[in-house]
Amino acid sequence: MTKFVKKADIQSKWFEIDATDAVVGRIATVVSKIIRGKNKTTFTPHMDHGDFVVVKNVDLIKFTGNKFQDKKYFRHTGHPGGIKETTPEKLHDTKPGEVLKLAVKRMLPGGALAKKQLGKLKIYAGSNHPHEAQNPEKIELSKLNIKNVVRN
């Protein structure tokens, strides 16, 4: 019989990722797996036993190709004719972390559990963050795969 993890047995860890010159989609896949808990052997789709992820220097994140200017994000106000569009370039100027947050959100399944899991993602534009007390483990994106970081 399959053993299920009890809520009391769940131990959450903290991870820290430096997003300097990182590709948005590649960092989003790493983050979504960690906050969902798919990197653990005890993964169960209906439970939240993922870990917390702190992403710093998100203002230095990169897109490949011309996606930074050409890609379009759409949203709807709810009123007739209320479709709005924006590019990552415009979105990055106003809210630097929103591009990464949207990428991670779209990699999670829909529903209340995904909203709870997205709350475990902490995004900061600078190199300082208020989660130093949790002693987050550092994850080197360039060591996971050479394509994770844009080389100029």
C-alpha positions in Angstrom: 0.0 0.0 0.0 1.2 3.5 -0.7 2.4 5.4 2.3 1.1 9.0 2.5 2.8 11.8 4.4 0.9 13.3 7.3 0.7 17.0 7.7 2.7 16.9 10.9 5.6 15.0 9.3 6.2 17.7 6.6 9.5 19.6 7.0 9.9 22.6 4.8 13.4 23.8 3.8 14.5 27.1 2.3 16.4 27.6 -0.9 18.0 30.7 -2.4 18.6 31.3 -6.1 20.5 34.2 -7.6 18.8 35.2 -10.8 21.6 37.2 -12.3 21.7 36.6 -16.1 19.3 33.6 -15.6 16.8 32.6 -18.3 13.2 33.2 -17.2 11.8 29.9 -18.3 14.6 27.8 -17.0 14.6 29.4 -13.6 10.8 29.0 -13.5 11.0 25.3 -14.0 13.5 24.8 -11.2 11.4 27.0 -8.9 8.1 25.3 -9.7 9.4 21.8 -9.0 10.8 22.9 -5.6 7.7 24.8 -4.4 5.5 22.0 -5.6 7.6 19.3 -3.9 8.3 17.2 -7.0 12.0 17.0 -6.0 11.1 14.9 -3.0 10.5 11.2 -2.9 7.4 11.7 -0.8 5.6 13.8 -3.5 1.8 13.6 -3.5 -0.1 15.7 -6.0 -3.0 16.6 -3.6 -0.7 17.9 -0.7 1.5 20.9 -0.2 4.8 19.7 1.0 7.1 21.8 -1.2 9.9 24.1 0.1 10.3 27.8 0.2 12.3 29.5 -2.6 13.9 33.0 -2.3 14.9 34.5 -5.7 17.2 37.5 -5.5 18.5 39.9 -8.2 15.3 39.3 -10.3 15.9 42.7 -11.9 18.8 41.2 -13.8 16.9 38.2 -15.3 17.1 37.6 -19.0 15.0 36.3 -21.9 16.4 34.5 -24.9 16.0 35.9 -28.4 13.7 38.9 -28.9 11.1 37.8 -26.4 11.8 40.7 -24.0 10.3 43.1 -26.6 8.0 40.8 -28.7 6.3 38.5 -26.2 2.8 39.6 -25.1 1.0 39.1 -21.8 -2.8 39.4 -21.9 -5.3 40.1 -19.1 -9.0 41.0 -19.1 -10.7 43.5 -16.9 -14.0 41.7 -16.9 -15.8 44.4 -18.9 -16.7 44.2 -22.6 -13.7 45.1 -24.7 -11.5 45.0 -21.6 -8.6 43.0 -22.9 -5.2 44.5 -22.0 -1.8 43.6 -23.3 1.7 44.3 -22.1 5.2 43.1 -22.9 7.8 41.8 -20.5 9.8 45.0 -21.1 7.0 47.2 -19.8 6.1 44.8 -17.0 9.7 44.6 -15.9 10.0 48.4 -15.6 7.0 48.6 -13.2 7.2 45.3 -11.4 10.5 43.5 -11.9 9.5 40.2 -10.3 6.1 39.8 -12.0 7.6 38.2 -15.1 9.1 35.3 -13.1 6.0 35.0 -10.9 3.7 34.7 -14.0 6.0 32.0 -15.5 6.0 30.0 -12.3 2.2 30.4 -11.8 1.6 29.1 -15.3 3.7 26.0 -14.5 1.6 25.1 -11.5 -1.8 23.3 -11.7 -4.9 25.5 -11.3 -6.8 25.7 -8.0 -6.4 26.7 -4.4 -3.4 24.4 -3.8 -1.4 26.2 -6.5 -2.2 29.6 -4.9 -0.9 28.3 -1.6 2.2 26.9 -3.2 2.9 30.2 -5.1 3.0 31.9 -1.7 6.2 29.9 -1.0 7.9 31.9 -3.7 9.7 35.0 -2.4 11.0 37.4 -5.1 13.4 40.3 -4.5 14.9 42.8 -6.9 18.1 43.4 -5.0 20.6 41.1 -3.5 19.3 41.6 0.1 16.3 39.8 1.5 14.7 39.4 5.0 14.9 35.6 5.0 18.6 35.3 6.1 17.5 33.9 9.5 16.1 30.8 7.8 19.6 29.9 6.4 18.5 29.1 2.9 20.5 26.6 0.9 22.0 28.2 -2.2 21.2 26.7 -5.6 23.7 27.4 -8.4 21.7 27.5 -11.7 24.8 27.4 -13.9 25.9 24.1 -12.3 22.5 22.4 -13.0 22.7 23.2 -16.7 25.0 25.5 -18.7 22.0 26.8 -20.7 20.3 28.2 -17.5 22.5 31.3 -17.6 22.9 33.7 -20.6 26.5 34.2 -21.5 27.3 37.5 -23.3 
